Amino acid sequence: MTQALKLQPNDRVLEIGTGSGYQAAILGELVPEVYSIEIVPQLGQRSKTLLARLGYENIQVRIGDGYKGWPDKAPFDAIIVTAAPPRVPQPLLDQLKVGGRMIIPVGEIHQGLILIQRTATGYERRNVLPVRFVPMTGEAQKKANRENP
Ligand SMILES: C[S@@+](CC[C@H](N)C(=O)[O-])C[C@H]1O[C@@H](n2cnc3c(N)ncnc32)[C@H](O)[C@@H]1O
């Protein structure tokens, strides 16, 4: 997923789903600014403390629902989503720079990893491969339940 983003040395990257902080650390080695959001407070706090202890001053971790992205720090050159929503969250599309890339697993039982690039006129989507991620919880799940009660 990291490779698919074709990161550049000055990119600002948003990650949804901090989890253990491992992916954030990889990103932190490659780009100067990483913003990562985790919905489970204990996980987010643990990874925040760990990454700080390891000296990753360029990674900010926030506890919250990544569905809404991180508007204060947008736009992003790249967004990596590591939990699967049923559909691509509109706020994440909005927070992508023109020319920016997003890699995201999408779907419920059948999921596909999708690479999206924002262009001057819209978004180009490419199916990368079938995958199976944990579901994106929070607003993504509430929205799906409202649409398919
Ligand atoms: C596959 S794990 C992430 C792995 C992580 N990137 C790593 O390197 O360890 C998916 C993570 O997404 C989190 N998650 C699920 N829904 C979320 C949401 N709406 N916002 C933020 N994080 C979410 C889960 O709690 C879980 O920690």
The ligand as a MOL file (V3000), in Angstrom:
LIG
                    3D

  0  0  0     0  0            999 V3000
M  V30 BEGIN CTAB
M  V30 COUNTS 27 29 0 0 0
M  V30 BEGIN ATOM
M  V30 1 C -5.6910 -3.2040 10.1540 0
M  V30 2 S -5.7180 -2.1960 11.5900 0 CHG=1
M  V30 3 C -4.4950 -0.9790 11.2790 0
M  V30 4 C -3.1050 -1.4060 11.2010 0
M  V30 5 C -2.1490 -0.2570 11.4240 0
M  V30 6 N -2.1360 0.6640 10.3230 0
M  V30 7 C -0.7960 -0.7600 11.8290 0
M  V30 8 O 0.1930 -0.4290 11.1780 0
M  V30 9 O -0.7390 -1.4710 12.8190 0 CHG=-1
M  V30 10 C -7.1570 -1.1580 11.3970 0
M  V30 11 C -7.3020 -0.1080 12.4460 0
M  V30 12 O -8.3120 0.8030 12.0370 0
M  V30 13 C -8.9960 1.2530 13.1760 0
M  V30 14 N -10.2640 1.8700 12.7640 0
M  V30 15 C -11.4320 1.2670 12.4150 0
M  V30 16 N -12.3530 2.1870 12.0890 0
M  V30 17 C -11.7630 3.4060 12.2540 0
M  V30 18 C -12.2150 4.7500 12.0910 0
M  V30 19 N -13.4740 5.0590 11.7290 0
M  V30 20 N -11.3380 5.7500 12.3380 0
M  V30 21 C -10.0630 5.4790 12.7380 0
M  V30 22 N -9.5920 4.2340 12.9220 0
M  V30 23 C -10.4190 3.2030 12.6750 0
M  V30 24 C -9.1210 -0.0240 14.0010 0
M  V30 25 O -9.4090 0.2650 15.3470 0
M  V30 26 C -7.7450 -0.6500 13.7940 0
M  V30 27 O -6.8310 -0.2310 14.7800 0
M  V30 END ATOM
M  V30 BEGIN BOND
M  V30 1 1 1 2
M  V30 2 1 2 3
M  V30 3 1 2 10
M  V30 4 1 3 4
M  V30 5 1 4 5
M  V30 6 1 5 6
M  V30 7 1 5 7
M  V30 8 2 7 8
M  V30 9 1 7 9
M  V30 10 1 10 11
M  V30 11 1 11 12
M  V30 12 1 11 26
M  V30 13 1 12 13
M  V30 14 1 13 14
M  V30 15 1 13 24
M  V30 16 1 14 15
M  V30 17 1 14 23
M  V30 18 2 15 16
M  V30 19 1 16 17
M  V30 20 1 17 18
M  V30 21 2 17 23
M  V30 22 1 18 19
M  V30 23 2 18 20
M  V30 24 1 20 21
M  V30 25 2 21 22
M  V30 26 1 22 23
M  V30 27 1 24 25
M  V30 28 1 24 26
M  V30 29 1 26 27
M  V30 END BOND
M  V30 END CTAB
M  END
